[in-house]
Amino acid sequence: MDIVEQTRQRIAGGLREIVAGTSEPPEFIFEPDAPRLFGPGSAPWLVQSDVAILVGGLRALLIQTLHPLVMAGVADHSDFRNDPLGRLQRTGQFVGTTTFGTLDEAEAAIATVRRVHDRIAGHAPDGRPYDAKDPRLLAWVHATEVDSFLQARVRYGSSPLPPGTADQYVADMGEIATRLGVIEPPRSTVDLAWTLERFRPELDAGEQAHSTVRWLAAPPAPLPTRIPYAVLFGAAVGLLPGYARRMLRLPLPPLAVPAVIQPAATGLLRIIGWALGPHPSQNDL
């Protein structure tokens, strides 16, 4: 094995260890004949098999902090500061399983999340009650996640999406949202944009949000990963709508995104894509 291949495998193993908790490639997609929510060539496979999802995931975490009730639930019931990789890995496993796994695996993952939500309730700092089973809060989390994954895939994906894929992606991801308890999730990109706009009056960046964003900007991490993480974080900030950057105090200098952030993030993601190799789902396409 030459030094280039050794380097590639070392990078790939390290990335998988961070994101999935194992250095081995995922295995759930190697059952091509099993029933599943989405199949080969589907919009969710096309969007979420690309490494751009790394930027999308960070962008989703950032914008989700803007809903005070969602943020309170995270602050009160998540141990992400003490176990950041655990939360990241569980989220990655859920997204991967529901997107690429068999129907049985996807339904089991959704059932697990619903059981966790049964235990998450309390009061925000302003005294308002929150409940993780609230369809309104579930709708915010779903809409911001779908929007973030899609925007990251469009901006940083390794190839253009075929015409119509974006609308189909939003519609397909609505199947997972419904199973989680969202009422009438968006089914098109226009509907998604309108859904997000309707949440604007509910959004506010309190101390919990700012504290979380400060932590996300510079989490405890091994020294070799800090610069790559900073690049991905900058790319995620660059994809936020202007109102979100202002509320979260994440300003960007003029032309920073096209001149610096986008080229750096594109180059980094291409390196990550090279290290990981083709997504295993492509074996079934």
JOSUL-V670161 format. One record per residue. N is the residue number from 1. RES is the residue in one letter. D_CENTER is the distance of its C-alpha to the mean C-alpha in Angstrom with 1 decimal. Layout:
BEGIN
n;res;d_center
N;RES;D_CENTER
N;RES;D_CENTER
END
This chain:
BEGIN
n;res;d_center
1;M;34.4
2;D;34.4
3;I;32.7
4;V;30.1
5;E;29.0
6;Q;29.1
7;T;26.9
8;R;24.3
9;Q;24.3
10;R;24.1
11;I;21.0
12;A;19.3
13;G;20.3
14;G;19.1
15;L;15.6
16;R;15.4
17;E;17.1
18;I;14.5
19;V;11.3
20;A;13.2
21;G;16.4
22;T;18.7
23;S;20.0
24;E;20.8
25;P;19.0
26;P;17.5
27;E;20.4
28;F;19.4
29;I;19.4
30;F;23.0
31;E;24.4
32;P;24.7
33;D;27.3
34;A;25.6
35;P;24.5
36;R;20.8
37;L;18.7
38;F;18.0
39;G;20.2
40;P;20.6
41;G;20.3
42;S;18.3
43;A;15.9
44;P;12.8
45;W;14.3
46;L;14.9
47;V;11.5
48;Q;9.4
49;S;12.2
50;D;12.0
51;V;11.0
52;A;9.7
53;I;6.2
54;L;6.7
55;V;7.4
56;G;4.9
57;G;2.4
58;L;6.1
59;R;7.1
60;A;5.5
61;L;7.2
62;L;10.1
63;I;10.9
64;Q;10.6
65;T;13.4
66;L;15.7
67;H;16.6
68;P;19.3
69;L;19.3
70;V;15.7
71;M;16.0
72;A;19.2
73;G;17.9
74;V;15.4
75;A;18.3
76;D;20.8
77;H;19.2
78;S;16.6
79;D;18.0
80;F;15.1
81;R;17.8
82;N;20.0
83;D;17.6
84;P;14.4
85;L;14.0
86;G;14.7
87;R;11.9
88;L;9.4
89;Q;11.3
90;R;11.6
91;T;7.9
92;G;7.9
93;Q;11.2
94;F;10.5
95;V;8.0
96;G;10.7
97;T;13.5
98;T;13.1
99;T;12.5
100;F;15.1
101;G;17.2
102;T;20.5
103;L;21.0
104;D;22.4
105;E;19.4
106;A;17.0
107;E;19.4
108;A;19.8
109;A;16.2
110;I;16.1
111;A;19.5
112;T;18.3
113;V;15.7
114;R;18.4
115;R;20.8
116;V;18.7
117;H;18.5
118;D;22.3
119;R;22.7
120;I;20.6
121;A;23.0
122;G;24.8
123;H;25.7
124;A;24.1
125;P;26.1
126;D;27.9
127;G;29.0
128;R;27.1
129;P;26.0
130;Y;22.5
131;D;21.6
132;A;18.3
133;K;19.9
134;D;20.6
135;P;19.5
136;R;19.2
137;L;16.6
138;L;14.7
139;A;14.9
140;W;13.4
141;V;10.3
142;H;10.1
143;A;11.2
144;T;8.9
145;E;5.7
146;V;8.0
147;D;9.5
148;S;6.8
149;F;6.0
150;L;9.7
151;Q;10.9
152;A;9.5
153;R;11.0
154;V;14.1
155;R;14.6
156;Y;13.9
157;G;14.2
158;S;17.2
159;S;19.0
160;P;19.3
161;L;18.2
162;P;21.3
163;P;22.7
164;G;21.5
165;T;18.2
166;A;16.1
167;D;18.1
168;Q;18.1
169;Y;14.3
170;V;14.2
171;A;17.2
172;D;16.1
173;M;12.8
174;G;15.4
175;E;17.0
176;I;14.3
177;A;14.3
178;T;18.1
179;R;18.3
180;L;16.4
181;G;18.8
182;V;17.7
183;I;20.9
184;E;21.0
185;P;17.4
186;P;17.4
187;R;18.7
188;S;18.7
189;T;17.3
190;V;20.3
191;D;19.7
192;L;16.1
193;A;17.4
194;W;20.2
195;T;18.1
196;L;16.3
197;E;19.7
198;R;21.3
199;F;19.2
200;R;20.5
201;P;23.6
202;E;21.7
203;L;19.7
204;D;21.0
205;A;20.1
206;G;22.2
207;E;22.8
208;Q;20.1
209;A;17.5
210;H;19.4
211;S;19.7
212;T;16.1
213;V;15.3
214;R;18.3
215;W;17.0
216;L;13.6
217;A;15.8
218;A;18.0
219;P;17.0
220;P;19.6
221;A;19.1
222;P;21.7
223;L;23.5
224;P;22.7
225;T;18.9
226;R;19.3
227;I;20.0
228;P;17.2
229;Y;14.7
230;A;16.5
231;V;16.2
232;L;12.4
233;F;12.4
234;G;15.1
235;A;13.2
236;A;10.4
237;V;13.4
238;G;15.2
239;L;12.8
240;L;13.3
241;P;16.2
242;G;19.4
243;Y;19.9
244;A;16.7
245;R;17.8
246;R;21.2
247;M;20.4
248;L;18.3
249;R;21.1
250;L;19.0
251;P;21.6
252;L;21.7
253;P;25.1
254;P;26.3
255;L;25.3
256;A;23.0
257;V;20.1
258;P;22.3
259;A;24.7
260;V;22.8
261;I;19.1
262;Q;18.4
263;P;21.0
264;A;19.9
265;A;16.2
266;T;17.5
267;G;20.0
268;L;17.7
269;L;15.2
270;R;18.4
271;I;19.7
272;I;16.7
273;G;17.0
274;W;20.7
275;A;20.4
276;L;18.2
277;G;20.3
278;P;19.7
279;H;16.9
280;P;18.9
281;S;18.3
282;Q;20.6
283;N;23.4
284;D;23.4
285;L;23.3
END
